[in-house]
């Protein structure tokens, strides 16, 4: 009975090793294909945008293509932001625009930042999967080492036990080798196509366009709230002396008119009293002559 159980256990272990190896290899291939697909989608979305932004540094003409329409919307949103905010962080604005570019991915969409994050993590994931298969194979192999080290084991038993050790280890190193190979493929591919740093390149070009080229094109057409307040203050400062002068002239004129009216009334009163005194004197003078 014991003799029958040993082959059965070895067979079960071999099936488990083969199954684990197949799963790890399949996961590695799927991860590598997803990384390559995301790299292609990133390149397709960012390369035309980067080329157009580089061209706008030489010629600020925006056409009617799909990329031009996207840049026109970005330009309009940035100008609207300038008219409502005094201090705009152009780098943060550019990062928000570029990183939120939507990429179609099977039945859903993901952002460009998520795609680039996966590209940067894919080599590490592939190596980790390879190490997982390696440790699984080593664990299975070490569990068979007791048969080879048994003192009462015959030469045939030792060879059989060593065969059971070598087979899982071979599967283990296969997964590690494939993981290293695929990680190198992904690293070289993303470096050659530029998708490893494509978002940073687009963000830098967009920030440069918004900060240097666009202000020259707009000139004084865009007025920030702070600038508008300063202009209003300058206009008020320039008109303040004239307003003060006009107000002073008006006040002084009204004061002089009031005083002149008072003086005229006093003079009129004095003249009336003088006339009354003269009439009284004229009536008294003839009586004294008689």
Order of alpha helices (4+ residues) and beta strands (2+ residues): alpha-alpha-alpha-beta-beta-alpha-alpha-alpha-alpha-alpha-alpha
